[in-house]
Amino acid sequence: MQWWIYATATMLMFGVTNFLLKLAGYYHMDSVFASVILWLSVGLIGIVFLFYMVFTGDFQENMSCTSMIYLLLPMGAGIALAVGMYFLKIALSIGPAGPSIAIVMSNAFIVAILAYLLIGEKLSLWKIGGMLLIVVGILMMTLFE
């Protein structure tokens, strides 16, 4: 399957996730409580896949060929995701959905810059121009209501 199909499916799932978080805020659900439920849901999916990987032998195979220091990368990503989802829940509870989500989803800009700086991924002028258009669009949504 093509990469863009997965990217589009992710965008759709994140859209549903963020709408549901906005809806929870709309119904005055406590931000910490909603975040805990979200984290438990993600953890449940993690446990299901862990059992699957152990059953198929993939877990043991991956553990044997992965340096322990590299396990810090997905652990750090999980912590950053959890904290980010908590902040997102607060933003959606007290602010408008559109600009809040636009700011959150502009994380592609941060990923592209970090990939350029840390692993040498190339950025064409078209990609830089596209990222600047995203930033301008976010500023327009946020500053000019």
GIWO-V197223 format. One record per run of one state. SS is the DSSP state (hx for helix, st for strand, lp for the rest). FROM is the first residue (numbers start at 1). TO is the last residue. If there is no record, write none. Layout:
SS;FROM;TO
SS;FROM;TO
This chain:
lp;1;2
hx;3;26
lp;27;30
hx;31;56
lp;57;57
hx;58;65
lp;66;67
hx;68;94
lp;95;96
hx;97;105
lp;106;106
hx;107;119
lp;120;124
hx;125;143
lp;144;145
